Amino acid sequence: MGPQYIERVVDLLDPDANDILNMSVDEARGRVLTGRPDDVRGIQGSFALLAKDGITVRLARSMDRPVRYFLAKRQAGPALFVADRIDRLHQALAAEGLDGQFHPSYTRMIPAHHVVELRLVGCPDPDPTYTRFFTPERGALPADLDEIGRRYITALVGETSQWLQALDARSPGAPIGVCFSGGVDSGAVFLAVYHAMLNLGMSPARLKAFVLNLGDGPDVDQARAFLSRLDLSMFLEEIEASPTDLDATAAISVLEDYKPLDVECAAMGLLLCRGIRARHRDWRYLADGDGGDENLKDYPIEENPELTIRSVVDNLMLYQEGWGVGKIKHSLTYSGGLSRGYVRTYAPLRHFGFAGFSPFTRPGVMEVAEGIPFAALTGYDVPTLYSLKGDIVQRGVRAVMGLDMPVFPKRRFQHGAVPVDTMRAHLGGSEAAYRRSFLASYV
């Protein structure tokens, strides 16, 4: 008879961070325990869940909630530690004298849209299994930009309305902010929140659009122009900071990653969140437009030598999930695509005590986006692909909200708060240097 291992699970996930809209956390956890894709797909909202039955553990997350785990070995049997952050896993291991086994690269991230199953059976380490629970149909919509826009913005407003109703059930009358630049994504989210609040009979006086102002970045003028054209300037609040406040080391520590674009984005996010918190001590709820670029495939393909327009257009949720679970380029430590990158938004918000929300990360919106027949609409022409997002969103906002939303040229968040050269003078570093900075925390 072989050894009888005693397995242990340490769940460090914050249950209060779940924002499940259509069932209790216990019911949602029961659905994860079944491992059946349809059961888990039925969970609406934001969640990070662990369920255990004997030696079987199943975990699942929404796009906007990172989940990481570490499997430690003990004489008595394996111990599974689960948390939203790498440093939290390290601290928990250290508290039990197990940190000698730790290295950041040994941690694992649960990929979004998958149930991950582990069996705690001792040595050797068990291989996880992955079951996809969200598989939108690609190219299912007609090649009609008006119809696509209407469906996309209808889904955006629907998800936003559900979020607002759940928020008001918990915190009636709480103020609501939008991290705002006047770009297509943050602009659409701001208008979705504004439109939904009016439809739900909520006072729009609770709403603010927060824009980061580092002195001479283009986003401030863009944000002013966007709201002015819609006669909504009263909602804008500028959060001022200095480029000298940018701190790559702090951003890497909060982000726990080293991809330069994500480090830059997190550094800006930290300044924005810090500024809002300094002015509004009790503010909690912030919406943003993260995920909008990924949904409508609006990234400069020429900046990534691994990509072609065919790889972007022909692969299911490439920007949301990377090359996919089980592929050579899928990182077990970090997942891929927005599944990895959403930490650039999540971590700064959590660091300053905010609860975030992006309707673009909800399956109901992503499903419409994946249904767009990109190949038919673009003919695999790159400039045509780049023009689609603004056109689709503008048409949809007009159809659903009756507003003529301004559309400005695409610009990344970190490139709008301050000129790029100024930003890189304060943050400039290679991926290798950022990686060394991150790993130095654990040497």
Secondary structure, 3 states (H helix, E strand, C coil): CCCCCCCEEEECCCHHHCEECCCCHHHHHHHHHHCCHHHHHCCCEECEEEEEECCEEEEEECCCCCCEEEEECCCCCCEEEEECCHHHHHHHHHHCCCHHHCCHHHCEECCCCEEEEEECCCCCCCCCEEEECCCCCCCCCCCCHHHHHHHHHHHHHHHHHHHHHHHHHHCCCCCEEEECCCCHHHHHHHHHHHHHHHHCCCCHHHEEEEEEECCCCHHHHHHHHHHHHCCCHHHEEEEECCHHHCCHHHHHHHHCCCCHHHHHHHHHHHHHHHHHHHHCCCCCEEECCCCHHHHCCCCCHHHCCCCCHHHHHHCCCHHHHCCCCCCCCCECCCECHHHHHCHHHHHHHHHCCCEEECHHHCHHHHHHHHCCCHHHHHCCCHHHHHHHHHHHHHHHHHHHHCCCCCCCCCCCHHHHCCCHHHHHHHHCCCHHHHHHHHHHHHC
